Amino acid sequence: MEEVLIPIVVVPTIFFAFYMIVRTISDNNLRRKLIDKGLLDENARLLFEKHYTDFVPNSLKWGMVLIALGSAILIGQLVPRSYQAETTVSGMFILGGLALVAYYFLATKAQRKIDEN
């Protein structure tokens, strides 16, 4: 059964990923060309331009969450076998939530700093 499902799932997934990458690149190139030639009004220009200084890095959030989840799994392996599953799952939720709360405070602090400048 698995030999049949793997090609049915993997091949369309690869083609869809390739399509999305090509589409994103071509859309961005088109937007850049329109902005550079001045064919868009100011409102549309603000929508298409990304101000990277206004965003706190999203990779920081996911790095914190993944480190927290990995730590929870590691801690779950250290507890006795009878409590291992419950400890691992609850630790993943607790530490993942704490990572998101910590990210919120870091992001608001960074956003305030950006707004001051």
N, CA and C atoms as an extended XYZ file, in Angstrom:
351
Properties=species:S:1:pos:R:3:atomname:S:1:resname:S:1:resid:I:1 pbc="F F F"
N         0.823       -1.202        0.000 N   MET     1
C         0.000        0.000        0.000 CA  MET     1
C         0.864        1.262        0.000 C   MET     1
N         1.958        1.243        0.760 N   GLU     2
C         2.817        2.422        0.815 CA  GLU     2
C         3.533        2.677       -0.498 C   GLU     2
N         3.854        1.603       -1.244 N   GLU     3
C         4.529        1.787       -2.518 CA  GLU     3
C         3.642        2.526       -3.516 C   GLU     3
N         2.334        2.409       -3.357 N   VAL     4
C         1.400        3.077       -4.258 CA  VAL     4
C         1.196        4.529       -3.847 C   VAL     4
N         1.140        4.795       -2.547 N   LEU     5
C         0.846        6.142       -2.071 CA  LEU     5
C         2.018        7.106       -2.212 C   LEU     5
N         3.227        6.606       -2.119 N   ILE     6
C         4.381        7.500       -2.176 CA  ILE     6
C         4.447        8.253       -3.507 C   ILE     6
N         4.362        7.602       -4.673 N   PRO     7
C         4.387        8.381       -5.919 CA  PRO     7
C         3.175        9.296       -6.079 C   PRO     7
N         2.039        8.892       -5.545 N   ILE     8
C         0.837        9.707       -5.679 CA  ILE     8
C         0.964       10.992       -4.863 C   ILE     8
N         1.660       10.953       -3.751 N   VAL     9
C         1.792       12.123       -2.887 CA  VAL     9
C         3.044       12.930       -3.215 C   VAL     9
N         4.160       12.259       -3.432 N   VAL    10
C         5.436       12.950       -3.588 CA  VAL    10
C         5.521       13.710       -4.913 C   VAL    10
N         5.140       13.114       -6.004 N   VAL    11
C         5.282       13.759       -7.314 CA  VAL    11
C         4.454       15.043       -7.406 C   VAL    11
N         3.160       15.039       -7.041 N   PRO    12
C         2.426       16.318       -7.081 CA  PRO    12
C         2.980       17.358       -6.104 C   PRO    12
N         3.480       16.922       -4.969 N   THR    13
C         4.054       17.862       -4.008 CA  THR    13
C         5.283       18.545       -4.580 C   THR    13
N         6.130       17.791       -5.248 N   ILE    14
C         7.329       18.376       -5.860 CA  ILE    14
C         6.946       19.361       -6.961 C   ILE    14
N         6.006       18.986       -7.808 N   PHE    15
C         5.574       19.892       -8.874 CA  PHE    15
C         4.915       21.156       -8.313 C   PHE    15
N         4.111       21.016       -7.266 N   PHE    16
C         3.470       22.183       -6.663 CA  PHE    16
C         4.507       23.114       -6.037 C   PHE    16
N         5.496       22.551       -5.367 N   ALA    17
C         6.552       23.369       -4.771 CA  ALA    17
C         7.330       24.107       -5.853 C   ALA    17
N         7.659       23.424       -6.931 N   PHE    18
C         8.359       24.054       -8.047 CA  PHE    18
C         7.515       25.172       -8.654 C   PHE    18
N         6.219       24.938       -8.835 N   TYR    19
C         5.315       25.948       -9.369 CA  TYR    19
C         5.273       27.184       -8.469 C   TYR    19
N         5.180       26.970       -7.157 N   MET    20
C         5.092       28.103       -6.235 CA  MET    20
C         6.381       28.923       -6.220 C   MET    20
N         7.517       28.254       -6.322 N   ILE    21
C         8.788       28.976       -6.353 CA  ILE    21
C         8.890       29.825       -7.609 C   ILE    21
N         8.576       29.247       -8.760 N   VAL    22
C         8.643       29.987      -10.027 CA  VAL    22
C         7.645       31.137      -10.026 C   VAL    22
N         6.454       30.905       -9.516 N   ARG    23
C         5.429       31.949       -9.479 CA  ARG    23
C         5.845       33.116       -8.584 C   ARG    23
N         6.391       32.801       -7.425 N   THR    24
C         6.823       33.847       -6.503 CA  THR    24
C         7.931       34.693       -7.104 C   THR    24
N         8.892       34.038       -7.728 N   ILE    25
C         9.998       34.778       -8.340 CA  ILE    25
C         9.504       35.659       -9.479 C   ILE    25
N         8.630       35.134      -10.323 N   SER    26
C         8.150       35.935      -11.449 CA  SER    26
C         7.253       37.079      -10.982 C   SER    26
N         6.426       36.858       -9.967 N   ASP    27
C         5.598       37.951       -9.435 CA  ASP    27
C         6.458       39.061       -8.848 C   ASP    27
N         7.490       38.684       -8.126 N   ASN    28
C         8.367       39.702       -7.541 CA  ASN    28
C         9.112       40.479       -8.614 C   ASN    28
N         9.564       39.778       -9.658 N   ASN    29
C        10.242       40.489      -10.753 CA  ASN    29
C         9.300       41.463      -11.444 C   ASN    29
N         8.066       41.054      -11.671 N   LEU    30
C         7.089       41.932      -12.307 CA  LEU    30
C         6.802       43.154      -11.441 C   LEU    30
N         6.617       42.944      -10.169 N   ARG    31
C         6.358       44.072       -9.259 CA  ARG    31
C         7.526       45.049       -9.239 C   ARG    31
N         8.741       44.522       -9.175 N   ARG    32
C         9.922       45.391       -9.169 CA  ARG    32
C        10.001       46.221      -10.448 C   ARG    32
N         9.738       45.586      -11.589 N   LYS    33
C         9.796       46.320      -12.859 CA  LYS    33
C         8.734       47.413      -12.913 C   LYS    33
N         7.522       47.119      -12.431 N   LEU    34
C         6.463       48.132      -12.417 CA  LEU    34
C         6.819       49.288      -11.492 C   LEU    34
N         7.393       48.980      -10.343 N   ILE    35
C         7.774       50.031       -9.396 CA  ILE    35
C         8.911       50.872       -9.978 C   ILE    35
N         9.907       50.226      -10.572 N   ASP    36
C        11.043       50.962      -11.129 CA  ASP    36
C        10.635       51.880      -12.281 C   ASP    36
N         9.674       51.458      -13.094 N   LYS    37
C         9.233       52.283      -14.212 CA  LYS    37
C         8.230       53.354      -13.792 C   LYS    37
N         7.757       53.268      -12.553 N   GLY    38
C         6.828       54.277      -12.067 CA  GLY    38
C         5.423       54.112      -12.580 C   GLY    38
N         5.039       52.917      -12.958 N   LEU    39
C         3.705       52.682      -13.493 CA  LEU    39
C         2.661       52.491      -12.395 C   LEU    39
N         3.076       52.487      -11.161 N   LEU    40
C         2.142       52.318      -10.055 CA  LEU    40
C         2.041       53.622       -9.274 C   LEU    40
N         0.864       53.873       -8.732 N   ASP    41
C         0.734       55.061       -7.903 CA  ASP    41
C         1.361       54.782       -6.527 C   ASP    41
N         1.392       55.788       -5.700 N   GLU    42
C         2.087       55.682       -4.409 CA  GLU    42
C         1.448       54.660       -3.483 C   GLU    42
N         0.121       54.546       -3.483 N   ASN    43
C        -0.546       53.576       -2.614 CA  ASN    43
C        -0.183       52.140       -2.984 C   ASN    43
N        -0.184       51.840       -4.261 N   ALA    44
C         0.179       50.495       -4.696 CA  ALA    44
C         1.655       50.220       -4.446 C   ALA    44
N         2.464       51.224       -4.582 N   ARG    45
C         3.893       51.063       -4.329 CA  ARG    45
C         4.139       50.679       -2.866 C   ARG    45
N         3.415       51.308       -1.958 N   LEU    46
C         3.579       50.971       -0.541 CA  LEU    46
C         3.117       49.548       -0.242 C   LEU    46
N         2.121       49.068       -0.971 N   LEU    47
C         1.661       47.698       -0.766 CA  LEU    47
C         2.687       46.675       -1.240 C   LEU    47
N         3.344       46.974       -2.364 N   PHE    48
C         4.260       46.002       -2.942 CA  PHE    48
C         5.646       46.032       -2.318 C   PHE    48
N         6.082       47.180       -1.871 N   GLU    49
C         7.411       47.270       -1.283 CA  GLU    49
C         7.394       46.694        0.122 C   GLU    49
N         8.397       45.942        0.415 N   LYS    50
C         8.527       45.404        1.768 CA  LYS    50
C         9.605       46.195        2.496 C   LYS    50
N         9.259       46.673        3.646 N   HIS    51
C        10.218       47.389        4.465 CA  HIS    51
C        10.748       46.407        5.509 C   HIS    51
N        11.912       45.871        5.235 N   TYR    52
C        12.445       44.832        6.099 CA  TYR    52
C        12.810       45.366        7.484 C   TYR    52
N        13.021       46.661        7.592 N   THR    53
C        13.342       47.211        8.904 CA  THR    53
C        12.113       47.243        9.808 C   THR    53
N        10.911       47.140        9.226 N   ASP    54
C         9.696       47.185       10.030 CA  ASP    54
C         9.324       45.835       10.623 C   ASP    54
N         9.974       44.772       10.196 N   PHE    55
C         9.614       43.449       10.657 CA  PHE    55
C        10.701       42.876       11.552 C   PHE    55
N        10.282       42.317       12.658 N   VAL    56
C        11.217       41.574       13.494 CA  VAL    56
C        11.403       40.219       12.825 C   VAL    56
N        12.612       39.700       12.776 N   PRO    57
C        12.852       38.458       12.019 CA  PRO    57
C        11.942       37.319       12.445 C   PRO    57
N        11.263       36.754       11.467 N   ASN    58
C        10.373       35.626       11.704 CA  ASN    58
C        11.162       34.369       12.021 C   ASN    58
N        12.385       34.280       11.509 N   SER    59
C        13.210       33.106       11.780 CA  SER    59
C        13.590       33.027       13.251 C   SER    59
N        13.648       34.171       13.925 N   LEU    60
C        13.923       34.157       15.362 CA  LEU    60
C        12.812       33.431       16.105 C   LEU    60
N        11.568       33.704       15.735 N   LYS    61
C        10.432       33.051       16.386 CA  LYS    61
C        10.490       31.543       16.195 C   LYS    61
N        10.696       31.114       14.959 N   TRP    62
C        10.690       29.680       14.703 CA  TRP    62
C        11.918       29.000       15.274 C   TRP    62
N        13.024       29.689       15.347 N   GLY    63
C        14.197       29.131       16.007 CA  GLY    63
C        13.953       28.912       17.486 C   GLY    63
N        13.321       29.889       18.120 N   MET    64
C        13.012       29.751       19.548 CA  MET    64
C        12.027       28.611       19.794 C   MET    64
N        11.014       28.511       18.948 N   VAL    65
C        10.015       27.451       19.120 CA  VAL    65
C        10.643       26.077       18.916 C   VAL    65
N        11.461       25.926       17.885 N   LEU    66
C        12.071       24.623       17.615 CA  LEU    66
C        13.073       24.224       18.688 C   LEU    66
N        13.810       25.181       19.225 N   ILE    67
C        14.710       24.873       20.340 CA  ILE    67
C        13.910       24.435       21.551 C   ILE    67
N        12.784       25.099       21.813 N   ALA    68
C        11.937       24.721       22.942 CA  ALA    68
C        11.356       23.325       22.752 C   ALA    68
N        10.906       23.013       21.544 N   LEU    69
C        10.356       21.682       21.290 CA  LEU    69
C        11.429       20.601       21.404 C   LEU    69
N        12.604       20.880       20.898 N   GLY    70
C        13.700       19.927       21.036 CA  GLY    70
C        14.086       19.709       22.487 C   GLY    70
N        14.076       20.788       23.264 N   SER    71
C        14.378       20.664       24.696 CA  SER    71
C        13.316       19.832       25.402 C   SER    71
N        12.066       20.010       25.035 N   ALA    72
C        10.988       19.231       25.649 CA  ALA    72
C        11.127       17.753       25.326 C   ALA    72
N        11.499       17.439       24.105 N   ILE    73
C        11.690       16.040       23.728 CA  ILE    73
C        12.866       15.447       24.497 C   ILE    73
N        13.939       16.220       24.630 N   LEU    74
C        15.096       15.751       25.387 CA  LEU    74
C        14.742       15.515       26.851 C   LEU    74
N        14.002       16.439       27.447 N   ILE    75
C        13.581       16.277       28.842 CA  ILE    75
C        12.646       15.084       28.967 C   ILE    75
N        11.779       14.884       27.995 N   GLY    76
C        10.863       13.747       28.014 CA  GLY    76
C        11.587       12.415       27.985 C   GLY    76
N        12.743       12.364       27.359 N   GLN    77
C        13.521       11.127       27.316 CA  GLN    77
C        14.220       10.835       28.637 C   GLN    77
N        14.363       11.836       29.481 N   LEU    78
C        15.073       11.661       30.744 CA  LEU    78
C        14.171       11.217       31.894 C   LEU    78
N        12.862       11.328       31.746 N   VAL    79
C        11.942       10.941       32.821 CA  VAL    79
C        11.672        9.441       32.758 C   VAL    79
N        11.122        8.876       33.829 N   PRO    80
C        10.823        7.436       33.809 CA  PRO    80
C         9.857        7.064       32.686 C   PRO    80
N         9.969        5.843       32.219 N   ARG    81
C         9.219        5.356       31.072 CA  ARG    81
C         7.708        5.493       31.254 C   ARG    81
N         7.207        5.357       32.463 N   SER    82
C         5.755        5.390       32.683 CA  SER    82
C         5.156        6.780       32.464 C   SER    82
N         5.958        7.832       32.607 N   TYR    83
C         5.469        9.199       32.414 CA  TYR    83
C         6.032        9.847       31.157 C   TYR    83
N         6.730        9.085       30.341 N   GLN    84
C         7.481        9.659       29.235 CA  GLN    84
C         6.601       10.349       28.192 C   GLN    84
N         5.547        9.716       27.749 N   ALA    85
C         4.699       10.299       26.699 CA  ALA    85
C         4.007       11.567       27.181 C   ALA    85
N         3.444       11.509       28.382 N   GLU    86
C         2.737       12.683       28.906 CA  GLU    86
C         3.697       13.845       29.141 C   GLU    86
N         4.867       13.544       29.665 N   THR    87
C         5.842       14.598       29.937 CA  THR    87
C         6.331       15.236       28.643 C   THR    87
N         6.565       14.425       27.628 N   THR    88
C         7.060       14.963       26.360 CA  THR    88
C         6.028       15.875       25.701 C   THR    88
N         4.790       15.420       25.629 N   VAL    89
C         3.754       16.221       24.963 CA  VAL    89
C         3.451       17.494       25.742 C   VAL    89
N         3.286       17.371       27.044 N   SER    90
C         2.992       18.577       27.829 CA  SER    90
C         4.177       19.529       27.833 C   SER    90
N         5.390       18.996       27.866 N   GLY    91
C         6.572       19.861       27.807 CA  GLY    91
C         6.675       20.588       26.482 C   GLY    91
N         6.288       19.920       25.399 N   MET    92
C         6.317       20.580       24.096 CA  MET    92
C         5.348       21.760       24.051 C   MET    92
N         4.153       21.574       24.600 N   PHE    93
C         3.185       22.675       24.608 CA  PHE    93
C         3.640       23.802       25.529 C   PHE    93
N         4.125       23.447       26.713 N   ILE    94
C         4.522       24.481       27.682 CA  ILE    94
C         5.735       25.254       27.182 C   ILE    94
N         6.783       24.547       26.771 N   LEU    95
C         7.994       25.245       26.326 CA  LEU    95
C         7.774       25.970       24.997 C   LEU    95
N         6.964       25.403       24.114 N   GLY    96
C         6.645       26.106       22.870 CA  GLY    96
C         5.877       27.390       23.134 C   GLY    96
N         4.929       27.329       24.058 N   GLY    97
C         4.183       28.533       24.438 CA  GLY    97
C         5.067       29.576       25.090 C   GLY    97
N         5.957       29.142       25.955 N   LEU    98
C         6.885       30.081       26.596 CA  LEU    98
C         7.810       30.731       25.573 C   LEU    98
N         8.217       29.965       24.562 N   ALA    99
C         9.061       30.529       23.510 CA  ALA    99
C         8.302       31.599       22.728 C   ALA    99
N         7.025       31.358       22.456 N   LEU   100
C         6.232       32.356       21.733 CA  LEU   100
C         5.992       33.606       22.574 C   LEU   100
N         5.789       33.433       23.880 N   VAL   101
C         5.623       34.594       24.762 CA  VAL   101
C         6.918       35.391       24.828 C   VAL   101
N         8.052       34.699       24.944 N   ALA   102
C         9.338       35.394       24.968 CA  ALA   102
C         9.574       36.130       23.653 C   ALA   102
N         9.200       35.510       22.538 N   TYR   103
C         9.339       36.169       21.234 CA  TYR   103
C         8.469       37.421       21.167 C   TYR   103
N         7.270       37.353       21.735 N   TYR   104
C         6.380       38.510       21.717 CA  TYR   104
C         7.049       39.703       22.407 C   TYR   104
N         7.651       39.447       23.574 N   PHE   105
C         8.296       40.539       24.285 CA  PHE   105
C         9.516       41.063       23.530 C   PHE   105
N        10.290       40.180       22.938 N   LEU   106
C        11.432       40.620       22.141 CA  LEU   106
C        10.982       41.406       20.909 C   LEU   106
N         9.914       40.948       20.255 N   ALA   107
C         9.431       41.619       19.043 CA  ALA   107
C         8.854       43.000       19.358 C   ALA   107
N         8.097       43.115       20.455 N   THR   108
C         7.543       44.437       20.790 CA  THR   108
C         8.648       45.409       21.187 C   THR   108
N         9.672       44.898       21.862 N   LYS   109
C        10.800       45.765       22.226 CA  LYS   109
C        11.535       46.229       20.971 C   LYS   109
N        11.768       45.320       20.031 N   ALA   110
C        12.439       45.677       18.791 CA  ALA   110
C        11.578       46.608       17.946 C   ALA   110
N        10.260       46.392       17.935 N   GLN   111
C         9.381       47.261       17.159 CA  GLN   111
C         9.348       48.665       17.737 C   GLN   111
N         9.367       48.787       19.058 N   ARG   112
C         9.415       50.119       19.688 CA  ARG   112
C        10.703       50.840       19.317 C   ARG   112
N        11.801       50.090       19.275 N   LYS   113
C        13.075       50.681       18.920 CA  LYS   113
C        13.052       51.168       17.471 C   LYS   113
N        12.426       50.402       16.601 N   ILE   114
C        12.316       50.794       15.197 CA  ILE   114
C        11.408       52.013       15.056 C   ILE   114
N        10.311       52.050       15.794 N   ASP   115
C         9.382       53.167       15.724 CA  ASP   115
C        10.005       54.461       16.231 C   ASP   115
N        10.918       54.362       17.207 N   GLU   116
C        11.572       55.554       17.723 CA  GLU   116
C        12.491       56.175       16.691 C   GLU   116
N        13.097       55.335       15.851 N   ASN   117
C        14.009       55.843       14.818 CA  ASN   117
C        13.211       56.315       13.656 C   ASN   117
